[in-house]
Amino acid sequence: MAPRPVRGLILGFALSFLNLAGAFLAVLALGGLGAWAGWQFIGFFGMLEAAGGLAFVFGPNVWRLPVAEANTGNRTAIRFAATTVFIPHWAAAAKCIAGLVMAGFAAARSGVGPATVALPLLVLLIAVAILAASAAVARLGVARPDLDVFHIVLERPGRPSLRLPGISIGGMLIQLVINVGAFPLVKVLGPGVFYRPEIGPSPGLLFTTLLTALALTVVALLAWKGRVGWRAPPEQQREAERAA
């Protein structure tokens, strides 16, 4: 049997390509790809998948902040702390690598040019925007965990109840938006924003993404004003390490 990390990578790859197949079917059901060629859509989807995978390395820690608030109650003021937020979840690297493979396939079809060197920057900016939006939404959940957090309890006859880890509704919504983001974008944007005709973001796409990432980062910092720091309170730190 393959080691656990290898199984995780294989599963991550499989899920990413299943997501691609589902995205294709969804776009076709909504009227087709329009001006986008099939391989162009694969490259664009791969770029979004790579950005999502990069964000997912730390995203679960942000989405769990409302759960930490629910678990610690009034004993601890939950902080947006580097020691808990930046605990890596390396299984998400499979999603990122799968996205890069898809983008590489598109690059082989379209060719590369000067604009291609901006692709890593675009991926990084989208990942930052995802994490900043997650942080802002998580702050709402921390303020009202009674509305945001729920637990699922499994009951089986003759066996003790099994209480699953808490789930943040806000975190689930962020993940849903990330997973369906390719659908509306290909309907609104033409392939020229990502192919020139070689693969590479247009200046407009890059600039818009930069402004969005900056704006969301400012919103997140304002939302967590007074609660941003390097080290989390001891109880929050222990809770985060148990969940990692």
Protein Blocks (a to p, Z undefined) as FASTA:
>chain_A
ZZfklmmmmmmmmmmmmmmmmmmmmmmmnnpjkjacfklmmmmmmmmmmmmmmmmmmmmm
mmmmmmmmmmnmmmbccdddfklmmpccfklmmmmmmmmmmmmmmmmmnopafklmmmmm
mmmmmmmmmmmmmmmmmmmmmmmmmlmpccdddddehiacdddddddfklmmmmmmmmmm
mmmmmmmpcfklmpckbgcddfklmmmmmmmmmmmmmmmmmmmgoiacfbdcfklmmmmm
mmZZ
